[in-house]
Amino acid sequence: MSAIAATSTGPVDSATLTRVRTRPGFWTRLSRHRVALISLIFLVFMGLAALLTPYVSPYDPYAMSLGDGGQTPSLQHPLGTDKLGRDNLTRVFTGGRVSIAVALCAVAISSSLGTVLGLMAGFRGGWIDAIIMRLTDIFMAFPLFVLLIVLVSILGSSAKNVVLILGFFSWMGTARLVRGQVLAVMNEPYIEAATSTGAKADQLLLRHVLPNSFVPIVVASTLGVANAMLSEAALSFLGLGIQPPTPSWGNMLNTAQSLQVLVNEPWVWIGPGAAIACTVLAINFLGDGLRDALDPHLQR
């Protein structure tokens, strides 16, 4: 279509045609972003390690052995054991399954809700846009983490409640982003052309507006996973999130609050702390790579 548009205004340069024909695909562009590619490999490894831990680890993450409590790192226990004799490395990978699952479920809810509200606000406009945006402003006026603490304290500490609270109170950024993208798309010439040919509202929304708003939704959702993971870890660290004996990276750090553990038993907190830091960094780097690979304005 770009080549046809060019011929309508004049002859097409051969170099331009070559660039159009040889434009690299998504995976090629992503592979050029080396940090994002390394981050993707790391995240795949963490996901597989979390899923396959029960089948490859010789240790039960829940079984206590008080006689083996507080062991230092060794070949048998690379990250040592906690005070109850449970293998820390096994619990890090098992806790990753819980933390990642909670973050993904929460982002699925918040991204879906934010996308629907953003599409409605940008596409319909008028009083619908005004109501949705004022509602968004109201939700954004509250400090999110304080609100999370209050709601978890009221509703109870469980994985289900953490997912629902994070999901239903983290959609505002996505809604504002999608609304802005929809407003930009609605001013494009192809929207006017589709409208002039008699395209219905649902056709415009599903065939033109939503596909052209896909990139910011994907990037925002990717970065939202990192934010949700940090929020879950913070809640669990405070004892308000995932409750023992179910391991998560946050409640594993909760056991390392004493100065004695921090100084004399660093293997207790290094594992889950490094897992959180590396996973969040990898997700952020992957989000940058996805933005560069999906955005046509950044393609070279």
C-alpha angles and dihedrals in degrees: 000000000000090000091051091050090052094051090053091063099037146309117325117241113238091228089054091053090049091052091049093049095045098043106139122244127247097267092047091053092045092049089056088061094075097184091052091048092051089047091052091051090049092050091049089051092050091047093050092044091052094047097043099040095101090054101044105031117086090208131081109228090212102042113102124214109179092187089063096045121133097013117167120238114289140154088273094048109022092189096031124235133286124243090275093054097253118144108254097207092054090048092049091056093042090047089051089060090055097042095046093045092050092049094047094048092047092049091047088058097042095044093048092048094044093047094051094047093044092050092049093048096047098038101042099034121175119073093347090058091046094051095046094047094047089049088051091050091051093052092046091052091069119079101251100213094048088050090050092052092050095047095046090049090053100040098036136252112285138123091250094053092046091052094048095045094047091045098049096042101043102059099092099088092049092048093053092045094049092046091054091048092049092051089052093048093048089062094056118112094237090061090055090047092050091048092050090054091057101260112170124235094255090050092051091048098047101035103037116009101043097043091050090050093051098096098060090043092055094045093046091048092050093052089042090063090060092049092047091049091052091047092050091047091050093049092047091047088056090049094250101102131050108005127221140287085041104080124228129162091251098052090043088060088049089070091058099062097107120090091233092059093043093053106028102029106036092154088073093066103022093073100053092032093054090044092055094044096046095043094049091047091048092050092050092048091047090051090055090049093049091050091053093044097046101038109089091202090063096048117114 
